[in-house]
Amino acid sequence: MIKITSAGANKLIRTLEDEKSYILSIENNSKTYIRGEGEEAEIPHYDYEETSKKLNEIDEKVCKIKHAINVFNSTTYLPQLHITIDTALVKMAQLNIRKSILDNMRKHLPKVRITDFMGRMNRGVEYEFVNYDLDKVNNDYKEICEQIIEIQLALDTCNQTITFEIEW
C-alpha cells in the first residue's frame, strides 16, 4: 500500500504507460526475425510469456491507480466550491464547452456584409446581424473564465496536498 497525491498518481500512471510503450516497442522489434537463404539465424531474445506477464502487471497497476483516483475524486469534498472533485471536473468540462461557444459569439461584429454570393441570386447587398447583446456575451465569457479558474485552483491545491492510499 502506498500513500500518494492525485498529481503523484497521475505521474505514476504516465511512468507505467511509458514503460508499457517501451515493452511493446521491444516486443514489436523482437517477435519476428528475417533470415536470408543460406544465412545463419540471428534470433533476437524474445519471451512471449515473460512479455505478456510484464504487460499484465502494468495494466493491473494502472487499473488499481485509476480506481483509487476515481474513489478519491468521488469522495473528496472541495469546501471552497461545496462540491466533490468529480462534480468539479464535470462542471469544468461544461463550462469549457460554454466558454468556447461564447468565445466564438463575442468575436462576431454587430453587422457584417455578406460577400459570398455562390448559389444565390444577385439580390443586392446583404448583411448579417448578431441577434444578441455583445456586452452580455462578453461579460458572461469573463464570468465563466473566472469560474473555471476558481475550479482549477481548487483542484490544483487538492491534487498537490491531499493524499490517498493505493493497494498494490
QUIZIVEN-V528967 format. One record per residue. N is the residue number from 0. RES is the residue in three letters. PSI is psi in radians with two decimals (none if undefined). Layout:
N:RES:PSI / N:RES:PSI
This chain:
0:MET:2.39 / 1:ILE:2.63 / 2:LYS:2.34 / 3:ILE:2.71 / 4:THR:2.90 / 5:SER:-0.71 / 6:ALA:-0.76 / 7:GLY:-0.70 / 8:ALA:-0.72 / 9:ASN:-0.63 / 10:LYS:-0.66 / 11:LEU:-0.72 / 12:ILE:-0.79 / 13:ARG:-0.68 / 14:THR:-0.77 / 15:LEU:-0.73 / 16:GLU:-0.60 / 17:ASP:-0.76 / 18:GLU:-0.72 / 19:LYS:-0.77 / 20:SER:-0.72 / 21:TYR:-0.82 / 22:ILE:-0.75 / 23:LEU:-0.65 / 24:SER:-0.79 / 25:ILE:-0.76 / 26:GLU:-0.80 / 27:ASN:-0.63 / 28:ASN:-0.26 / 29:SER:-0.24 / 30:LYS:-0.34 / 31:THR:2.83 / 32:TYR:2.79 / 33:ILE:2.39 / 34:ARG:2.23 / 35:GLY:2.73 / 36:GLU:2.25 / 37:GLY:-0.05 / 38:GLU:2.69 / 39:GLU:2.39 / 40:ALA:2.30 / 41:GLU:1.57 / 42:ILE:2.09 / 43:PRO:2.65 / 44:HIS:2.18 / 45:TYR:2.24 / 46:ASP:1.85 / 47:TYR:-0.84 / 48:GLU:-0.75 / 49:GLU:-0.75 / 50:THR:-0.80 / 51:SER:-0.71 / 52:LYS:-0.79 / 53:LYS:-0.76 / 54:LEU:-0.73 / 55:ASN:-0.69 / 56:GLU:-0.75 / 57:ILE:-0.81 / 58:ASP:-0.70 / 59:GLU:-0.75 / 60:LYS:-0.78 / 61:VAL:-0.74 / 62:CYS:-0.78 / 63:LYS:-0.70 / 64:ILE:-0.82 / 65:LYS:-0.65 / 66:HIS:-0.79 / 67:ALA:-0.69 / 68:ILE:-0.77 / 69:ASN:-0.74 / 70:VAL:-0.80 / 71:PHE:-0.83 / 72:ASN:-0.58 / 73:SER:-0.18 / 74:THR:-0.18 / 75:THR:2.15 / 76:TYR:2.33 / 77:LEU:1.73 / 78:PRO:-0.61 / 79:GLN:-0.36 / 80:LEU:-0.25 / 81:HIS:0.59 / 82:ILE:2.90 / 83:THR:2.90 / 84:ILE:-0.78 / 85:ASP:-0.66 / 86:THR:-0.68 / 87:ALA:-0.68 / 88:LEU:-0.71 / 89:VAL:-0.81 / 90:LYS:-0.75 / 91:MET:-0.70 / 92:ALA:-0.75 / 93:GLN:-0.77 / 94:LEU:-0.65 / 95:ASN:-0.63 / 96:ILE:-0.82 / 97:ARG:-0.68 / 98:LYS:-0.75 / 99:SER:-0.74 / 100:ILE:-0.83 / 101:LEU:-0.58 / 102:ASP:-0.76 / 103:ASN:-0.73 / 104:MET:-0.72 / 105:ARG:-0.28 / 106:LYS:-0.14 / 107:HIS:2.47 / 108:LEU:2.66 / 109:PRO:-0.55 / 110:LYS:2.24 / 111:VAL:2.34 / 112:ARG:2.31 / 113:ILE:2.13 / 114:THR:-0.09 / 115:ASP:1.85 / 116:PHE:0.20 / 117:MET:2.23 / 118:GLY:0.06 / 119:ARG:2.64 / 120:MET:2.55 / 121:ASN:1.63 / 122:ARG:0.24 / 123:GLY:-2.94 / 124:VAL:2.34 / 125:GLU:2.60 / 126:TYR:2.60 / 127:GLU:2.32 / 128:PHE:2.53 / 129:VAL:2.55 / 130:ASN:0.67 / 131:TYR:2.95 / 132:ASP:1.89 / 133:LEU:-0.65 / 134:ASP:-0.73 / 135:LYS:-0.74 / 136:VAL:-0.79 / 137:ASN:-0.76 / 138:ASN:-0.75 / 139:ASP:-0.68 / 140:TYR:-0.83 / 141:LYS:-0.71 / 142:GLU:-0.75 / 143:ILE:-0.70 / 144:CYS:-0.72 / 145:GLU:-0.70 / 146:GLN:-0.73 / 147:ILE:-0.76 / 148:ILE:-0.75 / 149:GLU:-0.76 / 150:ILE:-0.79 / 151:GLN:-0.76 / 152:LEU:-0.71 / 153:ALA:-0.75 / 154:LEU:-0.76 / 155:ASP:-0.81 / 156:THR:-0.83 / 157:CYS:-0.82 / 158:ASN:-0.42 / 159:GLN:-0.27 / 160:THR:-0.57 / 161:ILE:2.27 / 162:THR:2.82 / 163:PHE:2.95 / 164:GLU:2.52 / 165:ILE:2.20 / 166:GLU:2.16 / 167:TRP:none
